[in-house]
Amino acid sequence: MAYLSAYLSLFYTTATMQFAVPFPTATVDYHLESNFDELHRLAPPQNTIIITDEHVWELHQERFRDYRCLKVPAGEAHKTPETILDLARQLVSLEAHRKTSLVGVGGGMVCDITGFLASIYMRGLCFGFVPTTLLSMVDASIGGKNGVNLDVYKNMLGIIRQPKFILHDLSLLDTLPEAEWSNGFAEIIKYGCISDPRIIQTLSENNITFYKRRPEQLASLIEAAVNVKNKIVNADEQETGVRRLLNFGHTAGHAFEIRCKLSHGQAVALGMIVACMVSEQVCKLDPQETTRIISVLERYGLPTRLEFEPASIMEVLRMDKKRNTDDVDYVVIEKTGKACVKQLSFELIEQNLVRFAAADHH
Ligand SMILES: NC(=O)c1ccc[n+]([C@@H]2O[C@H](COP(=O)([O-])OP(=O)(O)OC[C@H]3O[C@@H](n4cnc5c(N)ncnc54)[C@H](O)[C@@H]3O)[C@@H](O)[C@H]2O)c1
C-alpha cells in the first residue's frame, strides 16, 4: 500500500510507527505497530492502574503482571454508571491521586469506561488506551468521546476528552473471535465509503484470513482507517459538522441493531447498504458501486440481506429523532469516498427500506 506512506507522511514524527496528531484541545501520541512492553515507558507501573475486562484479563494477564489492575465484567451490559462508581471506589482504595494514570486495555467498552472514569476522577487524570479489538483500534479509541449507557440510552453520560496516547500491539488480536474481526471490518469499510476509495479497493482484493496472516498489511490498513477517523475528528471535534459523516450506515443500522438482535457491525453493514440505495436515488450513486460495496461486506463475513418489517424499523428511526419533524439528517455518498449529509424525508427512507427488504443482491 504505497499510497499510505505518502498520505501519512504529513503526520509522522519519526521513521518508526509513531506519529502525533494535534487536536484543538490536546495532542494524542500514536504508537502503531508497537509492542505492549512499550507501555512501561509510556505509563510506568508505579503510577499507573490498568482497567480491563474479564475476557482480556483471562487471555492476556501475563502482559500486565507489573501493573495494578482493575477488572470489569465483559460486555456492553456493564458499560454503566454503576461500573464507573464501583471502579471509582476501587481507585480510592488504591489511593489513586492526581498523578496516577489510567490505561484502558480492552475493546471499545473498556476504552469508553476508562476515558470517562479518568476524566471525572479527582476532576481528571491522565489516561491512555491499548485497544485489543479491531473495532477499538480503528474507531472507539479515537476521537475523544468517552461515556457510558444510562438504562436503555446509549452513551447518554459522557465527555469529550483526548487520551494522552494510543498504543497498538497487533499480537493482542490473535485471540479475537471471528465475529469481532467482522465487526471491526464494518467500520473500516465505512471509512472507505465515506472518505478513502483506496481502502475499498484494497479490501476487495483481500479477506480476513489474508490480514490475520500478514500483520504488516493489517497495520497499513489500520493506519489508513485511523487516518480517516482522525482527519474527520480533527476537523470537527465537537460534532457540529463533518463528524456526522461517521454516521454513514448508522441511522438505519442503529434501528436494525435494536429491532433485529444483530451485532453493531452487522447492523451497520446492513445500514450501509440501505444508505447506498438512498444515495442512488438522491445523489446518483452508480448502482455498480453499491454492488461492489455489498461484495466487500460479504467478503468480510458481514450480512447483506435481512428479513425485517420496514414499519418496525421506521418506528425506531422516528423515535431516535426525538423531534416531531418529517425529515432526518442522513449521510449519503455521491461516489465511493465522497460523502455528504442531506435532509431527507422519512417517506424516502421508508421506500428504500421496503426496496431493501425485497432486494436480492445475488
Ligand atoms: N467512543 C467512541 O467514539 C466509540 C466509537 C465506536 C464504538 N464505541 C463503543 O465501543 C464498544 C464496542 O467496542 P468493541 O466492539 O471493541 O466491544 P467490546 O469492548 O465489548 O469487545 C467485544 C468482545 O471482545 C472481547 N475482547 C476484547 N479484546 C479481545 C481480544 N484481544 N481477544 C479476545 N476477546 C477480546 C471483549 O471482552 C468483549 O467480549 C461499544 O460500547 C461502543 O459504544 C465507542
The ligand as an SDF file (V2000), in Angstrom:
LIG
                    3D

 44 48  0  0  0  0  0  0  0  0999 V2000
  -16.0700    6.3240   21.9470 N   0  0  0  0  0  0  0  0  0  0  0  0
  -16.2690    6.1410   20.6610 C   0  0  0  0  0  0  0  0  0  0  0  0
  -16.0250    7.0130   19.8320 O   0  0  0  0  0  0  0  0  0  0  0  0
  -16.8060    4.8200   20.2060 C   0  0  0  0  0  0  0  0  0  0  0  0
  -16.8490    4.5060   18.8320 C   0  0  0  0  0  0  0  0  0  0  0  0
  -17.3000    3.2500   18.4580 C   0  0  0  0  0  0  0  0  0  0  0  0
  -17.7150    2.3500   19.4240 C   0  0  0  0  0  0  0  0  0  0  0  0
  -17.6740    2.7070   20.7450 N   0  0  0  0  0  0  0  0  0  0  0  0
  -18.0870    1.7550   21.7870 C   0  0  0  0  0  0  0  0  0  0  0  0
  -17.2450    0.6090   21.7070 O   0  0  0  0  0  0  0  0  0  0  0  0
  -17.9680   -0.5140   22.1800 C   0  0  0  0  0  0  0  0  0  0  0  0
  -17.8010   -1.6310   21.1690 C   0  0  0  0  0  0  0  0  0  0  0  0
  -16.4250   -1.9480   21.0950 O   0  0  0  0  0  0  0  0  0  0  0  0
  -15.9340   -3.4430   20.8480 P   0  0  0  0  0  0  0  0  0  0  0  0
  -16.5950   -3.9650   19.6320 O   0  0  0  0  0  0  0  0  0  0  0  0
  -14.4690   -3.4450   20.9410 O   0  0  0  0  0  0  0  0  0  0  0  0
  -16.6550   -4.2070   22.0490 O   0  0  0  0  0  0  0  0  0  0  0  0
  -16.1630   -4.7950   23.4530 P   0  0  0  0  0  0  0  0  0  0  0  0
  -15.2210   -3.9060   24.1250 O   0  0  0  0  0  0  0  0  0  0  0  0
  -17.4180   -5.1510   24.1820 O   0  0  0  0  0  0  0  0  0  0  0  0
  -15.3790   -6.1130   22.9950 O   0  0  0  0  0  0  0  0  0  0  0  0
  -16.0670   -7.1620   22.3380 C   0  0  0  0  0  0  0  0  0  0  0  0
  -15.7450   -8.5140   22.9850 C   0  0  0  0  0  0  0  0  0  0  0  0
  -14.4030   -8.8720   22.6560 O   0  0  0  0  0  0  0  0  0  0  0  0
  -13.6950   -9.2280   23.8500 C   0  0  0  0  0  0  0  0  0  0  0  0
  -12.2910   -8.9310   23.5760 N   0  0  0  0  0  0  0  0  0  0  0  0
  -11.6640   -7.7420   23.5870 C   0  0  0  0  0  0  0  0  0  0  0  0
  -10.3960   -7.8820   23.1800 N   0  0  0  0  0  0  0  0  0  0  0  0
  -10.1980   -9.2000   22.9340 C   0  0  0  0  0  0  0  0  0  0  0  0
   -9.0920   -9.9640   22.4800 C   0  0  0  0  0  0  0  0  0  0  0  0
   -7.9410   -9.3910   22.1440 N   0  0  0  0  0  0  0  0  0  0  0  0
   -9.2490  -11.3060   22.3650 N   0  0  0  0  0  0  0  0  0  0  0  0
  -10.4490  -11.8910   22.6590 C   0  0  0  0  0  0  0  0  0  0  0  0
  -11.5360  -11.2200   23.0650 N   0  0  0  0  0  0  0  0  0  0  0  0
  -11.4100   -9.8790   23.2000 C   0  0  0  0  0  0  0  0  0  0  0  0
  -14.3430   -8.4150   24.9300 C   0  0  0  0  0  0  0  0  0  0  0  0
  -14.1230   -8.9700   26.1980 O   0  0  0  0  0  0  0  0  0  0  0  0
  -15.8070   -8.4970   24.5130 C   0  0  0  0  0  0  0  0  0  0  0  0
  -16.3500   -9.7120   24.9500 O   0  0  0  0  0  0  0  0  0  0  0  0
  -19.3990   -0.0690   22.3670 C   0  0  0  0  0  0  0  0  0  0  0  0
  -19.6240    0.1780   23.7310 O   0  0  0  0  0  0  0  0  0  0  0  0
  -19.4770    1.2230   21.5790 C   0  0  0  0  0  0  0  0  0  0  0  0
  -20.4560    2.1080   22.0840 O   0  0  0  0  0  0  0  0  0  0  0  0
  -17.2240    3.9000   21.1430 C   0  0  0  0  0  0  0  0  0  0  0  0
  1  2  1  0
  2  3  2  0
  2  4  1  0
  4  5  1  0
  4 44  2  0
  5  6  2  0
  6  7  1  0
  7  8  2  0
  8  9  1  0
  8 44  1  0
  9 10  1  0
  9 42  1  0
 10 11  1  0
 11 12  1  0
 11 40  1  0
 12 13  1  0
 13 14  1  0
 14 15  2  0
 14 16  1  0
 14 17  1  0
 17 18  1  0
 18 19  2  0
 18 20  1  0
 18 21  1  0
 21 22  1  0
 22 23  1  0
 23 24  1  0
 23 38  1  0
 24 25  1  0
 25 26  1  0
 25 36  1  0
 26 27  1  0
 26 35  1  0
 27 28  2  0
 28 29  1  0
 29 30  1  0
 29 35  2  0
 30 31  1  0
 30 32  2  0
 32 33  1  0
 33 34  2  0
 34 35  1  0
 36 37  1  0
 36 38  1  0
 38 39  1  0
 40 41  1  0
 40 42  1  0
 42 43  1  0
M  CHG  2   8   1  16  -1
M  END
$$$$
